[in-house]
Amino acid sequence: MAAKFDKAVSIIQSLPKDGPVQPSQAQQLQFYGLYKQATVGDVNTSRPGTFDFTGKAKWDAWKKVEGKSQDEAKEEYVKAFTELLNKHSDDENAKKWLADLESA
């Protein structure tokens, strides 16, 4: 699972800004929370201040998955990304990325 997770992270971080596969803001936060849980574990910082809206949203997304094992978080991350790619199965890049994930 670690190889698939690493591959999914790599693909997500390199998604073209204007490409057809664009995670929604909610999906981006889900990926962020699962990534932090998979790589760090449970939240280990205090919630950002009142006016740090982005920081609070990220912290909340991470806190939402608190208690999951790192392996569970990796598995959910890959599953969520696979579901996103499947919604764009008519796109050639999405097909390639799905194949890359399967072979990892």
Backbone torsions as a table, in degrees:
resi	resn	phi	psi	omega
1	MET	NA	-30.7	-178.3
2	ALA	-60.7	-39.4	-179.3
3	ALA	-66.9	-41.1	178.3
4	LYS	-65.6	-41.1	178.3
5	PHE	-60.9	-49.1	179.8
6	ASP	-59.5	-40.2	179.8
7	LYS	-66.6	-44.0	179.1
8	ALA	-61.4	-43.6	178.0
9	VAL	-60.4	-45.5	180.0
10	SER	-59.7	-44.5	-179.3
11	ILE	-66.1	-46.8	-178.5
12	ILE	-60.0	-42.9	-178.4
13	GLN	-68.0	-19.2	-178.8
14	SER	-107.4	9.1	178.5
15	LEU	-59.3	131.7	177.3
16	PRO	-62.3	136.2	-177.8
17	LYS	-59.4	-30.4	-177.8
18	ASP	-111.5	17.9	-179.1
19	GLY	-79.1	171.1	-178.0
20	PRO	-72.3	-24.8	-179.9
21	VAL	-94.9	102.9	-178.6
22	GLN	-130.1	111.5	176.4
23	PRO	-65.0	142.7	175.1
24	SER	-68.1	169.6	178.0
25	GLN	-60.2	-40.9	178.4
26	ALA	-62.4	-41.1	178.3
27	GLN	-67.0	-39.8	178.2
28	GLN	-59.8	-42.7	178.5
29	LEU	-66.8	-38.4	176.7
30	GLN	-61.1	-46.7	178.8
31	PHE	-61.4	-41.2	179.8
32	TYR	-61.2	-50.4	-178.5
33	GLY	-60.5	-44.3	179.3
34	LEU	-67.0	-37.7	178.4
35	TYR	-62.5	-47.3	-179.6
36	LYS	-63.5	-41.6	179.4
37	GLN	-64.9	-39.0	-178.5
38	ALA	-71.3	-31.7	-174.3
39	THR	-102.1	-26.5	-177.1
40	VAL	-113.5	-39.7	-173.3
41	GLY	106.4	-156.2	-177.9
42	ASP	-60.7	154.1	179.5
43	VAL	-50.6	131.2	-178.2
44	ASN	-127.0	19.1	178.7
45	THR	-131.5	162.2	176.5
46	SER	-82.4	157.2	-178.1
47	ARG	-65.1	135.0	179.9
48	PRO	-59.5	163.0	-175.8
49	GLY	-66.8	173.7	-173.4
50	THR	-53.7	-41.2	-172.9
51	PHE	-96.1	2.7	176.7
52	ASP	-93.8	76.5	-174.2
53	PHE	-63.9	-42.8	179.6
54	THR	-65.2	-46.2	179.5
55	GLY	-59.8	-41.0	179.0
56	LYS	-66.3	-41.3	179.7
57	ALA	-62.9	-41.7	178.8
58	LYS	-65.9	-45.5	-179.7
59	TRP	-60.7	-43.5	179.5
60	ASP	-62.6	-39.2	179.0
61	ALA	-64.3	-38.5	178.6
62	TRP	-69.5	-45.8	-178.9
63	LYS	-60.3	-33.1	-178.0
64	LYS	-61.3	-29.1	-178.2
65	VAL	-104.5	11.0	178.6
66	GLU	-57.5	139.9	179.7
67	GLY	99.7	-20.3	175.8
68	LYS	-72.6	146.3	174.4
69	SER	-71.3	162.0	178.9
70	GLN	-63.0	-36.8	178.0
71	ASP	-66.4	-41.1	177.2
72	GLU	-61.3	-42.4	-179.8
73	ALA	-64.2	-41.0	177.9
74	LYS	-62.3	-43.9	-179.3
75	GLU	-62.8	-44.0	179.4
76	GLU	-66.1	-36.9	178.7
77	TYR	-61.2	-49.8	-179.7
78	VAL	-63.0	-42.4	-180.0
79	LYS	-62.2	-45.8	-179.5
80	ALA	-63.8	-39.2	180.0
81	PHE	-70.2	-38.7	177.2
82	THR	-61.5	-42.3	177.8
83	GLU	-61.7	-41.0	177.8
84	LEU	-62.0	-45.9	-179.6
85	LEU	-65.0	-37.5	179.7
86	ASN	-63.3	-27.7	177.0
87	LYS	-70.3	-15.9	-179.5
88	HIS	-118.2	34.5	-173.2
89	SER	-64.9	-12.7	176.9
90	ASP	-83.5	-10.1	179.7
91	ASP	-87.5	133.3	-177.7
92	GLU	-62.4	-40.9	179.2
93	ASN	-63.9	-41.7	179.3
94	ALA	-61.3	-41.4	177.1
95	LYS	-61.1	-43.3	180.0
96	LYS	-63.9	-44.7	-179.3
97	TRP	-64.6	-38.4	176.2
98	LEU	-61.9	-43.3	178.4
99	ALA	-63.8	-40.6	178.0
100	ASP	-61.8	-41.1	178.8
101	LEU	-65.0	-42.8	-179.0
102	GLU	-63.8	-34.1	-176.7
103	SER	-86.1	-7.8	-178.2
104	ALA	-75.5	NA	NA
